Amino acid sequence: MYLARCSSRVAVDQLGALLSRNSRNVLSAFCAASPHRHVGDYTRNDDPTGDDGKSFTVTSLERKAQKLEQQVEELKEKQRVAMADSENVRRGIQKYVMDAKLFGIQSLCRDLVEVADLVEDASAQAATDGKVDVIEILSQLDTKLQRIFSKHGLQKMTPIGSVFDPYDHTVVCHVPAEGRELGTVAVVRQEGYKLHGRTIRHAHVGLAVASPERAKH
């Protein structure tokens, strides 16, 4: 009886080992094959079908795909419209910049025409009367020009008596101080101008220095 019981136990152990190996082989085969399954494999056998013979699951997936494709086309169209709008804006800005370069001094030119009118009137008067007051005409021209310059933000510098500033002045000579403070601007050889506070032409000036006699003392 003891031998029979041992034989039964060995048989049971061998059967368990065989079943365990087979279970692992089946599981491995299922895992290896599962990545190759298609959308249709996930549909159940009892999944109802429509009039076209397709299951409701497949039909639902196809509708979702069509909706996504429609959304993609709408996004593409919006992108094309946005690119066209940006191109139009770029061209508009480019034209605006070109116009600003060409006609930026239009207002100044309109005012300068009045100066040309003064010169033409003086020439016509000289041809008619045979004489003209040059000093008066030049004074009128200077007054008119300075008024136009001031209107457009162009100001003449007044450096006489001021301390030398290398950002506004260019030294072209030295003159005896003669009561002026040393190192200050004593004479202007060429007028300097500023446009809205920015120096566009330096004033050519002469600085006051000690006279040779004073320097000896």
PyMOL CGO cylinders between C-alpha atoms (Angstrom):
from pymol import cmd
from pymol.cgo import CYLINDER

trace = [
    CYLINDER, 0.00, 0.00, 0.00, 2.86, 2.31, 0.78, 0.3, 1, 1, 1, 1, 1, 1,
    CYLINDER, 2.86, 2.31, 0.78, 4.40, 1.81, -2.67, 0.3, 1, 1, 1, 1, 1, 1,
    CYLINDER, 4.40, 1.81, -2.67, 1.08, 2.50, -4.39, 0.3, 1, 1, 1, 1, 1, 1,
    CYLINDER, 1.08, 2.50, -4.39, 0.69, 5.74, -2.48, 0.3, 1, 1, 1, 1, 1, 1,
    CYLINDER, 0.69, 5.74, -2.48, 4.20, 6.90, -3.49, 0.3, 1, 1, 1, 1, 1, 1,
    CYLINDER, 4.20, 6.90, -3.49, 3.56, 6.04, -7.12, 0.3, 1, 1, 1, 1, 1, 1,
    CYLINDER, 3.56, 6.04, -7.12, 0.34, 8.08, -7.11, 0.3, 1, 1, 1, 1, 1, 1,
    CYLINDER, 0.34, 8.08, -7.11, 2.12, 11.08, -5.59, 0.3, 1, 1, 1, 1, 1, 1,
    CYLINDER, 2.12, 11.08, -5.59, 4.87, 10.97, -8.27, 0.3, 1, 1, 1, 1, 1, 1,
    CYLINDER, 4.87, 10.97, -8.27, 2.28, 10.75, -11.02, 0.3, 1, 1, 1, 1, 1, 1,
    CYLINDER, 2.28, 10.75, -11.02, 0.44, 13.77, -9.62, 0.3, 1, 1, 1, 1, 1, 1,
    CYLINDER, 0.44, 13.77, -9.62, 3.67, 15.79, -9.43, 0.3, 1, 1, 1, 1, 1, 1,
    CYLINDER, 3.67, 15.79, -9.43, 4.57, 14.94, -13.05, 0.3, 1, 1, 1, 1, 1, 1,
    CYLINDER, 4.57, 14.94, -13.05, 1.09, 15.88, -14.24, 0.3, 1, 1, 1, 1, 1, 1,
    CYLINDER, 1.09, 15.88, -14.24, 1.28, 19.24, -12.41, 0.3, 1, 1, 1, 1, 1, 1,
    CYLINDER, 1.28, 19.24, -12.41, 4.67, 20.04, -13.97, 0.3, 1, 1, 1, 1, 1, 1,
    CYLINDER, 4.67, 20.04, -13.97, 3.35, 19.18, -17.44, 0.3, 1, 1, 1, 1, 1, 1,
    CYLINDER, 3.35, 19.18, -17.44, 0.29, 21.42, -17.00, 0.3, 1, 1, 1, 1, 1, 1,
    CYLINDER, 0.29, 21.42, -17.00, 2.46, 24.30, -15.75, 0.3, 1, 1, 1, 1, 1, 1,
    CYLINDER, 2.46, 24.30, -15.75, 4.71, 24.14, -18.83, 0.3, 1, 1, 1, 1, 1, 1,
    CYLINDER, 4.71, 24.14, -18.83, 1.75, 24.04, -21.17, 0.3, 1, 1, 1, 1, 1, 1,
    CYLINDER, 1.75, 24.04, -21.17, 0.15, 27.04, -19.44, 0.3, 1, 1, 1, 1, 1, 1,
    CYLINDER, 0.15, 27.04, -19.44, 3.31, 29.09, -19.87, 0.3, 1, 1, 1, 1, 1, 1,
    CYLINDER, 3.31, 29.09, -19.87, 3.57, 28.15, -23.53, 0.3, 1, 1, 1, 1, 1, 1,
    CYLINDER, 3.57, 28.15, -23.53, -0.03, 29.15, -24.18, 0.3, 1, 1, 1, 1, 1, 1,
    CYLINDER, -0.03, 29.15, -24.18, 0.42, 32.50, -22.37, 0.3, 1, 1, 1, 1, 1, 1,
    CYLINDER, 0.42, 32.50, -22.37, 3.62, 33.26, -24.34, 0.3, 1, 1, 1, 1, 1, 1,
    CYLINDER, 3.62, 33.26, -24.34, 1.91, 32.52, -27.61, 0.3, 1, 1, 1, 1, 1, 1,
    CYLINDER, 1.91, 32.52, -27.61, -1.03, 34.76, -26.68, 0.3, 1, 1, 1, 1, 1, 1,
    CYLINDER, -1.03, 34.76, -26.68, 1.28, 37.66, -25.73, 0.3, 1, 1, 1, 1, 1, 1,
    CYLINDER, 1.28, 37.66, -25.73, 3.29, 37.34, -28.93, 0.3, 1, 1, 1, 1, 1, 1,
    CYLINDER, 3.29, 37.34, -28.93, 0.19, 37.35, -31.08, 0.3, 1, 1, 1, 1, 1, 1,
    CYLINDER, 0.19, 37.35, -31.08, -1.70, 40.13, -29.28, 0.3, 1, 1, 1, 1, 1, 1,
    CYLINDER, -1.70, 40.13, -29.28, 0.23, 43.08, -30.89, 0.3, 1, 1, 1, 1, 1, 1,
    CYLINDER, 0.23, 43.08, -30.89, -0.85, 41.91, -34.31, 0.3, 1, 1, 1, 1, 1, 1,
    CYLINDER, -0.85, 41.91, -34.31, -4.53, 42.18, -33.58, 0.3, 1, 1, 1, 1, 1, 1,
    CYLINDER, -4.53, 42.18, -33.58, -6.57, 44.66, -35.63, 0.3, 1, 1, 1, 1, 1, 1,
    CYLINDER, -6.57, 44.66, -35.63, -9.41, 46.97, -34.74, 0.3, 1, 1, 1, 1, 1, 1,
    CYLINDER, -9.41, 46.97, -34.74, -11.89, 44.44, -35.98, 0.3, 1, 1, 1, 1, 1, 1,
    CYLINDER, -11.89, 44.44, -35.98, -10.50, 41.78, -33.59, 0.3, 1, 1, 1, 1, 1, 1,
    CYLINDER, -10.50, 41.78, -33.59, -11.70, 43.83, -30.63, 0.3, 1, 1, 1, 1, 1, 1,
    CYLINDER, -11.70, 43.83, -30.63, -15.29, 43.71, -31.75, 0.3, 1, 1, 1, 1, 1, 1,
    CYLINDER, -15.29, 43.71, -31.75, -17.35, 41.14, -30.07, 0.3, 1, 1, 1, 1, 1, 1,
    CYLINDER, -17.35, 41.14, -30.07, -19.19, 38.43, -31.93, 0.3, 1, 1, 1, 1, 1, 1,
    CYLINDER, -19.19, 38.43, -31.93, -22.43, 39.74, -30.53, 0.3, 1, 1, 1, 1, 1, 1,
    CYLINDER, -22.43, 39.74, -30.53, -21.72, 43.34, -31.71, 0.3, 1, 1, 1, 1, 1, 1,
    CYLINDER, -21.72, 43.34, -31.71, -24.85, 44.41, -33.67, 0.3, 1, 1, 1, 1, 1, 1,
    CYLINDER, -24.85, 44.41, -33.67, -24.43, 45.39, -37.31, 0.3, 1, 1, 1, 1, 1, 1,
    CYLINDER, -24.43, 45.39, -37.31, -26.07, 48.05, -39.41, 0.3, 1, 1, 1, 1, 1, 1,
    CYLINDER, -26.07, 48.05, -39.41, -27.76, 47.91, -42.80, 0.3, 1, 1, 1, 1, 1, 1,
    CYLINDER, -27.76, 47.91, -42.80, -24.39, 48.08, -44.55, 0.3, 1, 1, 1, 1, 1, 1,
    CYLINDER, -24.39, 48.08, -44.55, -23.20, 44.98, -42.80, 0.3, 1, 1, 1, 1, 1, 1,
    CYLINDER, -23.20, 44.98, -42.80, -20.65, 46.81, -40.64, 0.3, 1, 1, 1, 1, 1, 1,
    CYLINDER, -20.65, 46.81, -40.64, -20.66, 46.58, -36.90, 0.3, 1, 1, 1, 1, 1, 1,
    CYLINDER, -20.66, 46.58, -36.90, -21.60, 49.64, -34.88, 0.3, 1, 1, 1, 1, 1, 1,
    CYLINDER, -21.60, 49.64, -34.88, -18.10, 49.79, -33.43, 0.3, 1, 1, 1, 1, 1, 1,
    CYLINDER, -18.10, 49.79, -33.43, -16.46, 49.96, -36.85, 0.3, 1, 1, 1, 1, 1, 1,
    CYLINDER, -16.46, 49.96, -36.85, -19.01, 52.52, -38.02, 0.3, 1, 1, 1, 1, 1, 1,
    CYLINDER, -19.01, 52.52, -38.02, -18.33, 54.66, -34.94, 0.3, 1, 1, 1, 1, 1, 1,
    CYLINDER, -18.33, 54.66, -34.94, -14.57, 54.55, -35.55, 0.3, 1, 1, 1, 1, 1, 1,
    CYLINDER, -14.57, 54.55, -35.55, -15.02, 55.50, -39.19, 0.3, 1, 1, 1, 1, 1, 1,
    CYLINDER, -15.02, 55.50, -39.19, -17.18, 58.49, -38.22, 0.3, 1, 1, 1, 1, 1, 1,
    CYLINDER, -17.18, 58.49, -38.22, -14.57, 59.65, -35.71, 0.3, 1, 1, 1, 1, 1, 1,
    CYLINDER, -14.57, 59.65, -35.71, -11.86, 59.35, -38.37, 0.3, 1, 1, 1, 1, 1, 1,
    CYLINDER, -11.86, 59.35, -38.37, -13.94, 61.40, -40.82, 0.3, 1, 1, 1, 1, 1, 1,
    CYLINDER, -13.94, 61.40, -40.82, -14.53, 64.06, -38.16, 0.3, 1, 1, 1, 1, 1, 1,
    CYLINDER, -14.53, 64.06, -38.16, -10.81, 64.26, -37.42, 0.3, 1, 1, 1, 1, 1, 1,
    CYLINDER, -10.81, 64.26, -37.42, -10.02, 64.61, -41.12, 0.3, 1, 1, 1, 1, 1, 1,
    CYLINDER, -10.02, 64.61, -41.12, -12.57, 67.42, -41.38, 0.3, 1, 1, 1, 1, 1, 1,
    CYLINDER, -12.57, 67.42, -41.38, -10.98, 69.20, -38.41, 0.3, 1, 1, 1, 1, 1, 1,
    CYLINDER, -10.98, 69.20, -38.41, -7.54, 68.86, -40.03, 0.3, 1, 1, 1, 1, 1, 1,
    CYLINDER, -7.54, 68.86, -40.03, -8.82, 70.45, -43.24, 0.3, 1, 1, 1, 1, 1, 1,
    CYLINDER, -8.82, 70.45, -43.24, -10.40, 73.31, -41.28, 0.3, 1, 1, 1, 1, 1, 1,
    CYLINDER, -10.40, 73.31, -41.28, -7.11, 73.94, -39.47, 0.3, 1, 1, 1, 1, 1, 1,
    CYLINDER, -7.11, 73.94, -39.47, -5.24, 73.93, -42.77, 0.3, 1, 1, 1, 1, 1, 1,
    CYLINDER, -5.24, 73.93, -42.77, -7.68, 76.48, -44.20, 0.3, 1, 1, 1, 1, 1, 1,
    CYLINDER, -7.68, 76.48, -44.20, -7.28, 78.71, -41.14, 0.3, 1, 1, 1, 1, 1, 1,
    CYLINDER, -7.28, 78.71, -41.14, -3.52, 78.49, -41.52, 0.3, 1, 1, 1, 1, 1, 1,
    CYLINDER, -3.52, 78.49, -41.52, -3.71, 79.53, -45.17, 0.3, 1, 1, 1, 1, 1, 1,
    CYLINDER, -3.71, 79.53, -45.17, -5.92, 82.51, -44.27, 0.3, 1, 1, 1, 1, 1, 1,
    CYLINDER, -5.92, 82.51, -44.27, -3.58, 83.57, -41.45, 0.3, 1, 1, 1, 1, 1, 1,
    CYLINDER, -3.58, 83.57, -41.45, -0.54, 83.38, -43.74, 0.3, 1, 1, 1, 1, 1, 1,
    CYLINDER, -0.54, 83.38, -43.74, -2.32, 85.45, -46.38, 0.3, 1, 1, 1, 1, 1, 1,
    CYLINDER, -2.32, 85.45, -46.38, -3.30, 88.07, -43.79, 0.3, 1, 1, 1, 1, 1, 1,
    CYLINDER, -3.30, 88.07, -43.79, 0.24, 88.29, -42.45, 0.3, 1, 1, 1, 1, 1, 1,
    CYLINDER, 0.24, 88.29, -42.45, 1.57, 88.72, -45.98, 0.3, 1, 1, 1, 1, 1, 1,
    CYLINDER, 1.57, 88.72, -45.98, -0.89, 91.56, -46.60, 0.3, 1, 1, 1, 1, 1, 1,
    CYLINDER, -0.89, 91.56, -46.60, 0.17, 93.23, -43.36, 0.3, 1, 1, 1, 1, 1, 1,
    CYLINDER, 0.17, 93.23, -43.36, 3.83, 92.87, -44.29, 0.3, 1, 1, 1, 1, 1, 1,
    CYLINDER, 3.83, 92.87, -44.29, 3.24, 94.47, -47.69, 0.3, 1, 1, 1, 1, 1, 1,
    CYLINDER, 3.24, 94.47, -47.69, 1.24, 97.29, -46.09, 0.3, 1, 1, 1, 1, 1, 1,
    CYLINDER, 1.24, 97.29, -46.09, 4.01, 98.05, -43.61, 0.3, 1, 1, 1, 1, 1, 1,
    CYLINDER, 4.01, 98.05, -43.61, 6.60, 97.95, -46.37, 0.3, 1, 1, 1, 1, 1, 1,
    CYLINDER, 6.60, 97.95, -46.37, 4.59, 100.46, -48.42, 0.3, 1, 1, 1, 1, 1, 1,
    CYLINDER, 4.59, 100.46, -48.42, 4.14, 102.67, -45.36, 0.3, 1, 1, 1, 1, 1, 1,
    CYLINDER, 4.14, 102.67, -45.36, 7.90, 102.70, -44.76, 0.3, 1, 1, 1, 1, 1, 1,
    CYLINDER, 7.90, 102.70, -44.76, 8.59, 103.53, -48.40, 0.3, 1, 1, 1, 1, 1, 1,
    CYLINDER, 8.59, 103.53, -48.40, 6.06, 106.37, -48.32, 0.3, 1, 1, 1, 1, 1, 1,
    CYLINDER, 6.06, 106.37, -48.32, 7.61, 107.68, -45.10, 0.3, 1, 1, 1, 1, 1, 1,
    CYLINDER, 7.61, 107.68, -45.10, 11.04, 107.76, -46.76, 0.3, 1, 1, 1, 1, 1, 1,
    CYLINDER, 11.04, 107.76, -46.76, 9.72, 109.51, -49.86, 0.3, 1, 1, 1, 1, 1, 1,
    CYLINDER, 9.72, 109.51, -49.86, 7.29, 111.97, -48.29, 0.3, 1, 1, 1, 1, 1, 1,
    CYLINDER, 7.29, 111.97, -48.29, 8.66, 112.38, -44.77, 0.3, 1, 1, 1, 1, 1, 1,
    CYLINDER, 8.66, 112.38, -44.77, 9.91, 115.89, -45.57, 0.3, 1, 1, 1, 1, 1, 1,
    CYLINDER, 9.91, 115.89, -45.57, 6.75, 116.91, -47.41, 0.3, 1, 1, 1, 1, 1, 1,
    CYLINDER, 6.75, 116.91, -47.41, 5.72, 119.41, -44.73, 0.3, 1, 1, 1, 1, 1, 1,
    CYLINDER, 5.72, 119.41, -44.73, 9.21, 120.95, -44.61, 0.3, 1, 1, 1, 1, 1, 1,
    CYLINDER, 9.21, 120.95, -44.61, 9.30, 121.28, -48.39, 0.3, 1, 1, 1, 1, 1, 1,
    CYLINDER, 9.30, 121.28, -48.39, 5.90, 122.97, -48.39, 0.3, 1, 1, 1, 1, 1, 1,
    CYLINDER, 5.90, 122.97, -48.39, 7.23, 125.61, -45.97, 0.3, 1, 1, 1, 1, 1, 1,
    CYLINDER, 7.23, 125.61, -45.97, 10.49, 126.08, -47.86, 0.3, 1, 1, 1, 1, 1, 1,
    CYLINDER, 10.49, 126.08, -47.86, 8.52, 126.91, -50.99, 0.3, 1, 1, 1, 1, 1, 1,
    CYLINDER, 8.52, 126.91, -50.99, 7.54, 130.16, -49.25, 0.3, 1, 1, 1, 1, 1, 1,
    CYLINDER, 7.54, 130.16, -49.25, 11.22, 131.08, -49.03, 0.3, 1, 1, 1, 1, 1, 1,
    CYLINDER, 11.22, 131.08, -49.03, 11.55, 130.45, -52.75, 0.3, 1, 1, 1, 1, 1, 1,
    CYLINDER, 11.55, 130.45, -52.75, 8.56, 132.77, -53.26, 0.3, 1, 1, 1, 1, 1, 1,
    CYLINDER, 8.56, 132.77, -53.26, 10.41, 135.55, -51.43, 0.3, 1, 1, 1, 1, 1, 1,
    CYLINDER, 10.41, 135.55, -51.43, 13.44, 135.13, -53.68, 0.3, 1, 1, 1, 1, 1, 1,
    CYLINDER, 13.44, 135.13, -53.68, 11.28, 135.15, -56.82, 0.3, 1, 1, 1, 1, 1, 1,
    CYLINDER, 11.28, 135.15, -56.82, 9.41, 138.25, -55.68, 0.3, 1, 1, 1, 1, 1, 1,
    CYLINDER, 9.41, 138.25, -55.68, 12.68, 140.05, -54.98, 0.3, 1, 1, 1, 1, 1, 1,
    CYLINDER, 12.68, 140.05, -54.98, 14.02, 139.09, -58.40, 0.3, 1, 1, 1, 1, 1, 1,
    CYLINDER, 14.02, 139.09, -58.40, 10.82, 140.31, -60.10, 0.3, 1, 1, 1, 1, 1, 1,
    CYLINDER, 10.82, 140.31, -60.10, 10.96, 143.59, -58.16, 0.3, 1, 1, 1, 1, 1, 1,
    CYLINDER, 10.96, 143.59, -58.16, 14.59, 144.14, -59.12, 0.3, 1, 1, 1, 1, 1, 1,
    CYLINDER, 14.59, 144.14, -59.12, 13.75, 143.53, -62.79, 0.3, 1, 1, 1, 1, 1, 1,
    CYLINDER, 13.75, 143.53, -62.79, 10.84, 146.00, -62.63, 0.3, 1, 1, 1, 1, 1, 1,
    CYLINDER, 10.84, 146.00, -62.63, 12.30, 148.83, -60.51, 0.3, 1, 1, 1, 1, 1, 1,
    CYLINDER, 12.30, 148.83, -60.51, 15.90, 148.29, -61.38, 0.3, 1, 1, 1, 1, 1, 1,
    CYLINDER, 15.90, 148.29, -61.38, 16.89, 148.25, -57.70, 0.3, 1, 1, 1, 1, 1, 1,
    CYLINDER, 16.89, 148.25, -57.70, 16.27, 146.14, -54.64, 0.3, 1, 1, 1, 1, 1, 1,
    CYLINDER, 16.27, 146.14, -54.64, 17.08, 146.43, -50.95, 0.3, 1, 1, 1, 1, 1, 1,
    CYLINDER, 17.08, 146.43, -50.95, 19.32, 143.40, -50.56, 0.3, 1, 1, 1, 1, 1, 1,
    CYLINDER, 19.32, 143.40, -50.56, 19.73, 143.81, -46.80, 0.3, 1, 1, 1, 1, 1, 1,
    CYLINDER, 19.73, 143.81, -46.80, 16.01, 143.87, -46.22, 0.3, 1, 1, 1, 1, 1, 1,
    CYLINDER, 16.01, 143.87, -46.22, 15.40, 140.83, -48.42, 0.3, 1, 1, 1, 1, 1, 1,
    CYLINDER, 15.40, 140.83, -48.42, 18.14, 138.85, -46.73, 0.3, 1, 1, 1, 1, 1, 1,
    CYLINDER, 18.14, 138.85, -46.73, 16.72, 139.77, -43.34, 0.3, 1, 1, 1, 1, 1, 1,
    CYLINDER, 16.72, 139.77, -43.34, 13.28, 138.58, -44.43, 0.3, 1, 1, 1, 1, 1, 1,
    CYLINDER, 13.28, 138.58, -44.43, 14.75, 135.34, -45.74, 0.3, 1, 1, 1, 1, 1, 1,
    CYLINDER, 14.75, 135.34, -45.74, 16.62, 134.66, -42.50, 0.3, 1, 1, 1, 1, 1, 1,
    CYLINDER, 16.62, 134.66, -42.50, 13.55, 135.41, -40.38, 0.3, 1, 1, 1, 1, 1, 1,
    CYLINDER, 13.55, 135.41, -40.38, 11.37, 133.19, -42.54, 0.3, 1, 1, 1, 1, 1, 1,
    CYLINDER, 11.37, 133.19, -42.54, 13.87, 130.34, -42.51, 0.3, 1, 1, 1, 1, 1, 1,
    CYLINDER, 13.87, 130.34, -42.51, 14.34, 130.43, -38.74, 0.3, 1, 1, 1, 1, 1, 1,
    CYLINDER, 14.34, 130.43, -38.74, 10.57, 130.36, -38.27, 0.3, 1, 1, 1, 1, 1, 1,
    CYLINDER, 10.57, 130.36, -38.27, 10.31, 127.32, -40.54, 0.3, 1, 1, 1, 1, 1, 1,
    CYLINDER, 10.31, 127.32, -40.54, 13.21, 125.60, -38.80, 0.3, 1, 1, 1, 1, 1, 1,
    CYLINDER, 13.21, 125.60, -38.80, 11.65, 126.20, -35.38, 0.3, 1, 1, 1, 1, 1, 1,
    CYLINDER, 11.65, 126.20, -35.38, 8.31, 124.85, -36.58, 0.3, 1, 1, 1, 1, 1, 1,
    CYLINDER, 8.31, 124.85, -36.58, 9.93, 121.56, -37.57, 0.3, 1, 1, 1, 1, 1, 1,
    CYLINDER, 9.93, 121.56, -37.57, 12.05, 121.23, -34.43, 0.3, 1, 1, 1, 1, 1, 1,
    CYLINDER, 12.05, 121.23, -34.43, 15.27, 122.58, -35.93, 0.3, 1, 1, 1, 1, 1, 1,
    CYLINDER, 15.27, 122.58, -35.93, 16.96, 125.03, -33.57, 0.3, 1, 1, 1, 1, 1, 1,
    CYLINDER, 16.96, 125.03, -33.57, 20.06, 127.13, -34.05, 0.3, 1, 1, 1, 1, 1, 1,
    CYLINDER, 20.06, 127.13, -34.05, 22.60, 126.86, -31.22, 0.3, 1, 1, 1, 1, 1, 1,
    CYLINDER, 22.60, 126.86, -31.22, 23.65, 129.89, -29.23, 0.3, 1, 1, 1, 1, 1, 1,
    CYLINDER, 23.65, 129.89, -29.23, 27.03, 128.84, -27.90, 0.3, 1, 1, 1, 1, 1, 1,
    CYLINDER, 27.03, 128.84, -27.90, 28.58, 132.27, -27.20, 0.3, 1, 1, 1, 1, 1, 1,
    CYLINDER, 28.58, 132.27, -27.20, 29.70, 132.39, -23.57, 0.3, 1, 1, 1, 1, 1, 1,
    CYLINDER, 29.70, 132.39, -23.57, 28.91, 128.72, -22.90, 0.3, 1, 1, 1, 1, 1, 1,
    CYLINDER, 28.91, 128.72, -22.90, 31.39, 126.09, -21.79, 0.3, 1, 1, 1, 1, 1, 1,
    CYLINDER, 31.39, 126.09, -21.79, 32.93, 124.03, -24.56, 0.3, 1, 1, 1, 1, 1, 1,
    CYLINDER, 32.93, 124.03, -24.56, 30.94, 120.84, -25.22, 0.3, 1, 1, 1, 1, 1, 1,
    CYLINDER, 30.94, 120.84, -25.22, 32.54, 118.31, -27.59, 0.3, 1, 1, 1, 1, 1, 1,
    CYLINDER, 32.54, 118.31, -27.59, 29.08, 116.90, -28.43, 0.3, 1, 1, 1, 1, 1, 1,
    CYLINDER, 29.08, 116.90, -28.43, 27.91, 120.30, -29.74, 0.3, 1, 1, 1, 1, 1, 1,
    CYLINDER, 27.91, 120.30, -29.74, 31.05, 122.24, -30.65, 0.3, 1, 1, 1, 1, 1, 1,
    CYLINDER, 31.05, 122.24, -30.65, 34.12, 121.84, -32.84, 0.3, 1, 1, 1, 1, 1, 1,
    CYLINDER, 34.12, 121.84, -32.84, 37.08, 124.05, -32.00, 0.3, 1, 1, 1, 1, 1, 1,
    CYLINDER, 37.08, 124.05, -32.00, 38.51, 125.74, -35.08, 0.3, 1, 1, 1, 1, 1, 1,
    CYLINDER, 38.51, 125.74, -35.08, 40.52, 128.55, -33.44, 0.3, 1, 1, 1, 1, 1, 1,
    CYLINDER, 40.52, 128.55, -33.44, 41.51, 130.26, -30.21, 0.3, 1, 1, 1, 1, 1, 1,
    CYLINDER, 41.51, 130.26, -30.21, 41.04, 133.93, -29.43, 0.3, 1, 1, 1, 1, 1, 1,
    CYLINDER, 41.04, 133.93, -29.43, 42.24, 136.14, -26.56, 0.3, 1, 1, 1, 1, 1, 1,
    CYLINDER, 42.24, 136.14, -26.56, 39.88, 136.06, -23.63, 0.3, 1, 1, 1, 1, 1, 1,
    CYLINDER, 39.88, 136.06, -23.63, 39.57, 139.84, -23.25, 0.3, 1, 1, 1, 1, 1, 1,
    CYLINDER, 39.57, 139.84, -23.25, 37.42, 139.65, -20.15, 0.3, 1, 1, 1, 1, 1, 1,
    CYLINDER, 37.42, 139.65, -20.15, 35.74, 136.35, -21.03, 0.3, 1, 1, 1, 1, 1, 1,
    CYLINDER, 35.74, 136.35, -21.03, 36.08, 133.25, -18.93, 0.3, 1, 1, 1, 1, 1, 1,
    CYLINDER, 36.08, 133.25, -18.93, 38.87, 131.02, -20.14, 0.3, 1, 1, 1, 1, 1, 1,
    CYLINDER, 38.87, 131.02, -20.14, 37.75, 127.91, -22.03, 0.3, 1, 1, 1, 1, 1, 1,
    CYLINDER, 37.75, 127.91, -22.03, 34.37, 129.34, -23.01, 0.3, 1, 1, 1, 1, 1, 1,
    CYLINDER, 34.37, 129.34, -23.01, 33.12, 129.93, -26.53, 0.3, 1, 1, 1, 1, 1, 1,
    CYLINDER, 33.12, 129.93, -26.53, 34.18, 133.39, -27.65, 0.3, 1, 1, 1, 1, 1, 1,
    CYLINDER, 34.18, 133.39, -27.65, 33.31, 133.34, -31.35, 0.3, 1, 1, 1, 1, 1, 1,
    CYLINDER, 33.31, 133.34, -31.35, 31.22, 131.27, -33.78, 0.3, 1, 1, 1, 1, 1, 1,
    CYLINDER, 31.22, 131.27, -33.78, 32.62, 130.59, -37.24, 0.3, 1, 1, 1, 1, 1, 1,
    CYLINDER, 32.62, 130.59, -37.24, 29.77, 128.38, -38.41, 0.3, 1, 1, 1, 1, 1, 1,
    CYLINDER, 29.77, 128.38, -38.41, 26.34, 127.98, -36.83, 0.3, 1, 1, 1, 1, 1, 1,
    CYLINDER, 26.34, 127.98, -36.83, 25.37, 124.65, -35.29, 0.3, 1, 1, 1, 1, 1, 1,
    CYLINDER, 25.37, 124.65, -35.29, 21.88, 123.14, -35.34, 0.3, 1, 1, 1, 1, 1, 1,
    CYLINDER, 21.88, 123.14, -35.34, 19.87, 120.62, -33.30, 0.3, 1, 1, 1, 1, 1, 1,
    CYLINDER, 19.87, 120.62, -33.30, 16.86, 118.66, -34.51, 0.3, 1, 1, 1, 1, 1, 1,
    CYLINDER, 16.86, 118.66, -34.51, 14.49, 117.88, -31.62, 0.3, 1, 1, 1, 1, 1, 1,
    CYLINDER, 14.49, 117.88, -31.62, 17.42, 118.13, -29.22, 0.3, 1, 1, 1, 1, 1, 1,
    CYLINDER, 17.42, 118.13, -29.22, 19.81, 116.00, -31.28, 0.3, 1, 1, 1, 1, 1, 1,
    CYLINDER, 19.81, 116.00, -31.28, 22.88, 117.69, -32.72, 0.3, 1, 1, 1, 1, 1, 1,
    CYLINDER, 22.88, 117.69, -32.72, 22.85, 117.35, -36.51, 0.3, 1, 1, 1, 1, 1, 1,
    CYLINDER, 22.85, 117.35, -36.51, 25.66, 119.85, -37.16, 0.3, 1, 1, 1, 1, 1, 1,
    CYLINDER, 25.66, 119.85, -37.16, 28.34, 120.95, -34.74, 0.3, 1, 1, 1, 1, 1, 1,
    CYLINDER, 28.34, 120.95, -34.74, 29.00, 124.63, -34.26, 0.3, 1, 1, 1, 1, 1, 1,
    CYLINDER, 29.00, 124.63, -34.26, 32.49, 125.70, -35.33, 0.3, 1, 1, 1, 1, 1, 1,
    CYLINDER, 32.49, 125.70, -35.33, 33.71, 127.84, -32.48, 0.3, 1, 1, 1, 1, 1, 1,
    CYLINDER, 33.71, 127.84, -32.48, 36.74, 129.66, -31.15, 0.3, 1, 1, 1, 1, 1, 1,
    CYLINDER, 36.74, 129.66, -31.15, 37.62, 129.30, -27.47, 0.3, 1, 1, 1, 1, 1, 1,
    CYLINDER, 37.62, 129.30, -27.47, 38.78, 132.07, -25.19, 0.3, 1, 1, 1, 1, 1, 1,
    CYLINDER, 38.78, 132.07, -25.19, 42.39, 131.63, -24.08, 0.3, 1, 1, 1, 1, 1, 1,
    CYLINDER, 42.39, 131.63, -24.08, 44.80, 133.76, -22.12, 0.3, 1, 1, 1, 1, 1, 1,
    CYLINDER, 44.80, 133.76, -22.12, 46.56, 136.41, -24.18, 0.3, 1, 1, 1, 1, 1, 1,
    CYLINDER, 46.56, 136.41, -24.18, 50.35, 136.05, -24.61, 0.3, 1, 1, 1, 1, 1, 1,
    CYLINDER, 50.35, 136.05, -24.61, 50.99, 139.08, -22.40, 0.3, 1, 1, 1, 1, 1, 1,
    CYLINDER, 50.99, 139.08, -22.40, 48.76, 137.70, -19.64, 0.3, 1, 1, 1, 1, 1, 1,
    CYLINDER, 48.76, 137.70, -19.64, 50.34, 134.29, -19.96, 0.3, 1, 1, 1, 1, 1, 1,
    CYLINDER, 50.34, 134.29, -19.96, 53.79, 135.80, -19.34, 0.3, 1, 1, 1, 1, 1, 1,
    CYLINDER, 53.79, 135.80, -19.34, 52.55, 137.31, -16.07, 0.3, 1, 1, 1, 1, 1, 1,
]
cmd.load_cgo(trace, "trace")
